[in-house]
Amino acid sequence: MKKKVNLRKTLFLLPSLFTLSSIFCGFYATLLALEGADAGTFYRASLLIVFAMFFDLIDGRVARLTKTQSAFGVQIDSLADLVSFGVAPAVLVYRWSLAELELVGLVVAFVFVACGAIRLARFNVLAAAADGAPKKPGKYIVGLPTPGAAGVLVSLVVANHAVGGHLERLTGGVLAIVLTLSFFMVSTIKFRSFKDLKLNGRTLALFAVALGSSAAFALLFHPSFALVWLLASYLAIGVAETLFNLSRRGFRRGPTEPEEEEEPADA
């Protein structure tokens, strides 16, 4: 007699398959970056990291739709992020530009990986309840998400390749960007997760502004720079909201009141 297929267990595997696909893309991107000797190879490695972002975006949503969220899913997702959005972009940007700085470039690339690992470890602590089960996603994320940091680096490589530029020669600027992104990942700046978006007028207006500004940026410069613009805007919004909230909190307390300890937000 044939055994019945356990649909629950089958659905449990589905998000993990997307996560493993993200790991494969990051792994393959790392191999391409290591052997890369021309702009085309670096471009293909960048596209693989973009595909990893797609799989990373899908796995969590699939888990929520199928109600298969688990502590295992949180852990393997963070491991995938470290490979695809920590190691892969760090190796890519090192081989693409920072290798010119020799030891300094190597250390800076490692700092990016290390900060990504710290960011993900903190996320795992904040995202887990007392029993180890994953919490419901919050409105804000503490620290810049690793896919966002990787996206900035990848967008620079993709845009540079599209216009046939020579941004990789500006090693000082690339170094500064990598260090800035590393700082944002381990900072306590809260960035929007956009998990609370609902289909209403405000959401449609937000998408209209994002789409319109990206189109204008693409027309003024080059379509490949639209992603750079969107990611830079995301960073700017997070920093601006943090500064605004700090100033408003200080105004409410007054100069002599002690600062209250803030509860950790959902990662």
Sequence and secondary structure as in RCSB ss.txt:
>XXXX:A:sequence
MKKKVNLRKTLFLLPSLFTLSSIFCGFYATLLALEGADAGTFYRASLLIVFAMFFDLIDGRVARLTKTQSAFGVQ
IDSLADLVSFGVAPAVLVYRWSLAELELVGLVVAFVFVACGAIRLARFNVLAAAADGAPKKPGKYIVGLPTPGAA
GVLVSLVVANHAVGGHLERLTGGVLAIVLTLSFFMVSTIKFRSFKDLKLNGRTLALFAVALGSSAAFALLFHPSF
ALVWLLASYLAIGVAETLFNLSRRGFRRGPTEPEEEEEPADA
>XXXX:A:secstr
      HHHHHHHHHHHHHHHHHHHHHHHHHHHHH  SHHHHHHHHHHHHHHHHHHHHHHHHHHHTT   HHHHH
HHHHHHHIIIIIHHHHHHHHHTGGGGTHHHHHHHHHHHHHHHHHHHHHHHHHB TTS B    SEEES  HHHHH
HHHHHHHHHHHHHT  GGG HHHHHHHHHHHHHHHHS  EEE  TT  SSHHHHHHHHHHHHHHHHHHHHS GGG
HHHHHHHHHHHHHHHHHHHHHHHHHHHH SSS          
